Structures are given as structure tokens and as C-alpha cells.
Amino acid sequence: MDWVRPVVAAATGAAIGVVVVMALSWSLRLLARPSAGFVQEEPENWPRAKTLDVPRSPPYLTWAAKAAIILLAAAGYGLVGYGNRPAVVPLPAAPMPDMQAAAELHSGAEQINVGAVTLVFDPPAGYCVYPPGLMRSVVAQQEKLNPDNVVHIAFGNCDELRAAKENPGRIRDFGLLMTPKAQLGQDFGPAQLDRIASDTVDFGTLKETLDQRLRESGTRLTVQSFAPLGRIDRDDRSIYFAFLTKTDDANIIYRKACVMAVTALKGRMLSYYLYSHYDTDARSSVFGLLQSVKSGVDRLMQRNG
């Protein structure tokens, strides 16, 4: 505790004062003692003056002087020593365990709230829901990168979550459920889904293949950017879009493919995103993600009637 410091400093000063008193007393005694080599004997008939026989005390330190020296040393060292003590440098906080490891990772069902409608979400096989600490990090990141959407839940590959620190950029395979803020409390059903489909450019009418779009997007893709591939599929439940991104994390370039499904569920709009890193073959990643997203939408439909 902090009060111990001045007490210890004062005690150290008192000890130093005792040493000083002992040294001074010893020195004064030596000075008062006559030297044996300089004693001069008086002749027997030497005339002596009649004086008062007053005994002489050697110049010793009095108890008051000793006490004053000790008190001054204690006070002086206490003030100077404590005032000039070295600053206490706090120890660095212990590092947080990796994602709080398996304690918070689970792949069970989670409830989410979409515009006052409660939905049940099951992560895909091999995926776990993000733990609370990382979930807050993802929400904060999306607020900066994509502020028009509300993040309901994030999930990622369980093995990658256990291996990663609190850094979503290190996770290769992950997904998000989001809803545009403007649509959060609005009714959304098949009619609204058809309207989005009609407003979306159908690249098939432009006689462009997905391979052509992939090549063009790959040439335009730069770091911290994304290249849309447009609509790549449609069924009676959802519309599916894809895009590519390139990010730089700790001077390492990551290329990601993403497939997003826009679907209507219990009168609410829900966007199901699934990401995966790829090295060179973006096409196989896109089509693999498309099948995974379709499976995820099917699971959502089954869990929510």
C-alpha cells in the first residue's frame, strides 16, 4: 500500500541518523582524550594557582542533540527519499485467451431479432457463432464499412475461430446475417423480392457469362475494394448475388469471394452472406459458396416454418 512507502523511508532516515550520532560521539571522544606522547609532568615544587576544583566534562553529545539529529535524518530522508522515488510502472495486462477458446464457441441454434420478429438461426455444419468479444468487433467494423446494414449475427469456421486472435480478418471462412436499416421494420415478401429481381441487371441478357465477369472483375480488383459480379441465380425463395474483394492485413493480401442471398422470411428481409478466401480460382469458390448459401437458406426456412 502507498502509506508504507513514507514509513519505510522515514525508518531508513532514522537508521542513518543513528549511524551519524554514533560516528560523531566516537569522534568527539577521540578528540577529548590527551595523547600519551605529549604528556608533560609538572615538577614537584611547581607553583599552582588556587582555583576552584570544577570537574571538566569532555565535549560529548547530549541526548537532546542525539535525538535532534535522528529526527532530522528521519524527516529529511522521508521527504526527499519518498518524493524522489522511482515511478511505479504498471505491469502489462495479461493477454486475453485466444477467442476465449472453446468456452464460448458453439454451433447450436441462436435467436435473432429482425424488426421485432424473432428468427432461429443454425450455423452451417463446421461453423460456430462468433463469441461476444469478436461479435462486438465485427459490428464495429461493419458500422464503418457498411453503415446501412444491421448485423444480426456472425459465424465462422470453428477451427479457424479457435486458432485466431480477436481479428476477423484472419478468418478465411465466415458468414453474416444482415438487414438494410431502411427495411428493418418493413414488410417484405415475394412481391418485394420480385421487384428487386426485376430491378437487377440480368447479365444473361447482355450475353455475358460468369467467366467473363470473373475475368473483368479480377482485372479491376484493387486492395481494399470489391468487384460486383451481379446476380448469379434465382429460385422461388431468394435472389443470389456475388462479388469479389481484396484486403490487406499485416501486409498480406487476401482475396475473398462472397455470395449473398436476399430472402423473405416471416415478412422480413434478410441478407445471408457467406465469404471464403481463394488463391487463384475464384470461379470454383463462387459456385461452392452458392451451394452453401442455398443450403443455409433452406435450413433457415425449415427452422422458421
Buried (B, 14 or more C-beta within 10 A) or exposed (E): EEEEBBEEBBEBBBBBBBEBBEEBBEEBEEEEEEEEEEEEEEEEEEEEEEEEEEEEEEEEBEEEEBEBBBBEBBBBBBBEBBEEEEEEEEEEEEEEEEBBEEEBBEBEEBEBEBBEBEBBBBBBEEBBBBBEEBBEBBBEBBEEEEEEBBBBBBBBBBEBBEEBEBEBBBBBBBBBBBBBEEBBEEEBEEEBBEEBBEEBEEBEEEEBEBEEBBEEBBEEBEEEEBBEBBBBBBEEBBBBBBBBBBBEEEEEEBBBBBBBBBBBBBEBBBBBBBBBBBEEEBBEBBBBBBEBBBEBBEBBEEEBE
